[in-house]
């Protein structure tokens, strides 16, 4: 979700984003989710949480269970369950598990490769579906364990299951044409993948939600087995993030990401970009390259870079709570390679740039508004919770 404001509705405790504050015992929350995104339109839904804080000696909590029901005016429907237990098996092991159903009547698809063409009038054809969308339904579940080896160093083990069902909204769409010409194999209209994920993570950040110093390095491999009897794939992912604060009010943040997927990952899964916590989407959109249309470029190999200058402004109090204003300037870039598509070596990197505002409640609850500009999409607006990385 891009712009997501969790507004307290019936809350006995703050949501998990505020859980770094000292809490004890069992708490719960229920909150509406309000959303607007230049790519996905308005969104609405509800989320909740059940949190066990123990005696307050362990942060952010002993465990958290968070359900979510979410809809958008562009036709997306999502129901998810998330469980996080940083101390499930003692101080050295963190358990996370999630399950969700996600139905999108209008998933973007612009073709494969780094130089696919885009004609804006085809995105809104009179009495016809957008040329650049298709239907996708996903059922997904995963379970992961992170094992602490040394201070800051962890090993990730786990397994992920995905069931994707896709269909062209009309034969005369980009997805329909690529189905007809064989670029998208016919068997991908219903694909199931199951496989283990392994990774190594080194995290020296001084804060999970608003880091100012330190870094994050991770390497992941996911072996996906397409069932029954399909072609397997392997996803190799590497990410480096760094944070530097030359002054108390200024932080420079950078992220470099690369991923390679040999084998036959279904097209509907190439939209996912790997992470040890939760996959995000790209290339293009609020989670990867702001100012570029969501999921604009798909390919088996992708690179991404982000650079931000974050300014921490003055503190103030509102409704007896501490708040802080802030701002950010950013430059994003990304590209893909795929020999099945257009312009594997052409076009270079696709750029987005812009600025944003931040309003922080306490130490870790951050409302973010970003305004990115790209050559094709023009000005795009993203309002959400938290920094991009």
N, C-alpha and C positions, 0 to 999 in steps of 0.2 A: 504494500500500500504506500502511496506517495504522501498525500496530505492526510494524516490521521491524527485527530485531536481526541484524546481520551478525556472526557469531561465527567467529573464525579457525579454519579446519580444516587446510588445507595452504597456508601462506602464506610466500612468501619475501620479500614486502614488504607494507607496509600497503596497504589498499584506497585507491581514489582520494580518498576523503574525507580521508585523511591525507597526500595527496601534496604539500601545501604545505610539508611538512618537506623538507629537502635530500635529494635522491636523485640517483643517477647510474646510467647504463646501463639495461639492460632488466630489468624485474621482472614478477612475476606473482602472482596470488592465486586461491584457491578457497575459498569460504565458503558455509555453509548459511544459508538465510533462514528465520527463524521469525517467525510473525505471529499477532497476535490483534487483532480489531477488533469493536466492538459491532455494527457493521453487516454485516460480512463473515465473521465467525467466525474459526476458527483457520486459519492458512496455513503452508505449508512449501514448501521448494524449495532451489535452489542457484544461486549466482552465481559469477562468476569475473572475472578481469581480466588483461589484458596491457598493460603500461605502459612507454613509452619516455621516460626522464628526461633523456637527453642528458648534458651535462657539469655539470648542476646549476645553470646560470646562468639558466634559464628555468623559471618555475613556472606552474601546478602540475605540468606535464609537457609533453613534446613532443606525444605522442598517447596515447590510451587506447582500448582495445577491451574492452567488457564485455557478455558474454552473461548471460541470466537465464532460469531455468525456475521457474515459481511456480504453486502450486495453493492453493485454499481449501476448507474443509469446506462452504461454501455453494455450491460448484459452479463456481467460476471457474478457468480454465486459461489461463496466459499464457506465451508464449515470446517473448523479445525480444533484439535485438542493438543495441548502441549504440556509436558511434564519435565521439570528441571530439578535435580537434586544434587547440589554441589557436595553434599556430605552424606550421600545415601549409604555408602559402604565405608565410612570413615573419612578422614581429612584428605586422603590421597586419591580418591576416585570420585569422578563426577558423572552422573547418569542423566542423559536427556533422551526423551522419547516424544514423538509427535505422530499424529495421524490426521489426514485431511481429505476432503472431497472438494474439488475445484472445477466448476463448470463455466466455460467462457464461450459465449456464442460468437464472439468477434475477436478471437486471438489474432494479433498481427502476423502477417507473413508477406515479405517482400521478395522472396526468392533466396537462393544460396549464393554466397560470394561477397566480395568486398566492393563491387562496382555495379550492384543491381540498380536499375533505373526506377524512378519514382515520378508519377504524374499526379499532381494533387487532385485534379478533377475526377480521377478514377476512384478516389477515396470516398466520394459522395455522389454516386451515380443515381439519377432519378429513378425511383421504383425498382432499383436493383441493389443487392448488397454490395458493400465496399469491395473493390477488386483486390484489396490487400488484407482480407480477413478470412478466417475459416473457423470451424467449430472444434473445440477441444474440451474433453472431460478427463480429469485425472483423479485417481484414487491412489493415495500414497501413505506409506507408513515407514518409519525408521526408528532404530534404537542405537544409541552410541554411548560408549564409555570412554572417558578421558582419564588416563593414569598418570599421576604426577611422579616423575623420576627424580628431578632436581628442582630447586627453586626456579620457577619460570618455564621449565621444560616439561612437556606432557606428550604422551603417546595416545592416539585415538584409535579405537577399534569399534566396529559396528557393522550393521547390515541395513540395506534400504530396499524397499519394494515399491514399484510404480506400475500402475496400469493406465495406459493412455488410449483414449478412443478419439479419433479425428474424422472429420468429414468436410468436404467442400460445401460452402454455402450456395454455390452456383457453379456449373461447369465453366463458365466464363469468368473465373477469378484466377489469380496467380497460383493459388494452391490447386485449384481444379486443373489448370493447364499442366502444372508440374506432375500431378498424378497421371494425367493422360500421356505425357511424353516419357514417363519412367524416371524422372529426376527424383520423385518420391515413390519408393516401392509400394505396390498395391497392398502388401501385407501390413503396412504401418497403420491402416485404419483401426486396428486393434492390437496393441502390443503390450506385453508384460515383461518387465525386467526385474531381476533379483540378483543381488550380489553384495559382497563385503566391501567395506571401505576401511582403509588404513591411513594413518597420518602421523606426522611429527609436528609439534607446535612449540615455539619458543616465544614467550610473552613477557616483556619487561615494562609494560605500560604502567604508569602510576595510577591510572583510573580506567575502568572498563568503559564507562559511558562518556567521559569528557577528558580524554588523556591530554597531557601537556608535555610529557617527557617519556622517553623509552621507545620501544619498537615491538613489532609483531612479525614473526616469520613462520610460515607454515608450508609444508609439502604434503600433498594428499594423492592417493591413488584409489580409484573405485573401479572394481571389476564387475561389469554388468553382463549378466547372462539373459539373453532375450528368449522367452519361453512362448510356446514349446518349439524347440529345434531351430530357433532363429540364429542369426549371426551375432556373436558376442562383440562387446566393445570394452575399451579401457579408457578411463578419464584420468589424465595426469594434470595436477593443479599445483601452482606455486604462487604464493602471495608474500610481499614484503610491505610493511607499513612502518613509517617513522614519524616521530613527533619531537619538535624542538621549540623551546620557549626562550628566546633571547631576552625578553622582558616579561614581567608578570602579566601584562595585559595582552600579549601577542604570542600566538602559537602558529608555527608552520607545520602542516600535516601533509604527508605524501603517501600514496599507495601505488605500487606496481604489481600487476597481475598478469599471469600467463597460463594458458591451458591448451592441451592437445588431446584429441579424442580419436585415436586410431580405432578402426573397426566400424560397426554399423549402428551407432546410436540413432534411435528414431528421431525424425525431424522435430517432433513435438517436445523432445527433451533437450535439443540443442539450445533452447531458450534459457536453460538453467546454467548458471555460472557457479562453480564449486566453492564451498566454504566449509570449515570444520564445524561451524555453529548452525547456520541455515543458509542454503543456497539462495542466491539472488538472481536477477534477470538482466540480460544484456545480449548483444551490445546495443546500447541506446536506451535512454530513459533515466528516471530519477535515481536508480541504483548503480548506474555505470557511467554513462556519458550524458550529462544534463544538457539540454538543447538539441539533442538528436532524438528523432522519433523512437518510441519504445520498440525494442526488438528489431530495429531497422536492419541490422546486419547479422546473418547467421553463418557459421562455418565451423568446421571441425577443429580449427586452430584459431585462437583469439588472444589478443593482447589488450591491456587496458592500463591507463595511467591517470592519476588524479593528483592535483596539487591545490592546497587550500591555505589561505592566510586567515586565521581566526582571531578576532578581536574580542576581548572580554571587557565589557563596559561597566558602568557604575551599578552598585547594588541599590535596591530599594525594597520597601516592605509594602505588601498589599494583602488585605484580609489576614493580617497577623502572620504572614508567611514571608520568608526571604526570597527575593527575586533578583535576577541580574539580566541586563540587556547585553546584546552582543551582535556582531556582524561577521560576515565571511565573504571573501572574494575567492573565486576558483577558476581553474582551467582543467578540462577533462579531454581525453583523447582515447580512441580505441579503433581497432580494425580486426578483420578476420581473414582467414585463408581457407579455401575449399575448392578442390579441383573439379567438383561437380557443378560449380556455379559460375557466375559472371565475374571476370576481372580478378582472378586469383592474385595477380601481382600488380594490379592497377589501383588507382585512387588514393593509395597511401592511408594515413590516419584520418579519421573523422573527428572533428573538434567541436567542443562546446565550451562556452565561457559565460561567466556571469557573477552574480553576487546574491547574498541572502541575509536574512535577519535571524537572530536567535533570542529566545526568551527562556531563561533557565529558572526553574523552581527548585530550590534547594541545591543539592550538589549534583544531581544526576538526571532530573526530569527536564528535558530540553525540547521546546517547541521550535521547529525550524521551518523557515519559508525560503526557498531557493528560486531564483529566476535565471534560467539559462537560455542562451541564444545560440542557434546553429544556422548553418547556411540554408538548409532545406526547410526546417521546421519553423524558423523565426523564433519568437519569444515563447518559452514554455515555463509554466508555473508548477512548483512542487511544494506542497505543504505537508509536513510529516512530523514524526517524533524522532529526535536524535540526529547526530551527525551521520553522514554517509558511511564513514569508516572511522 
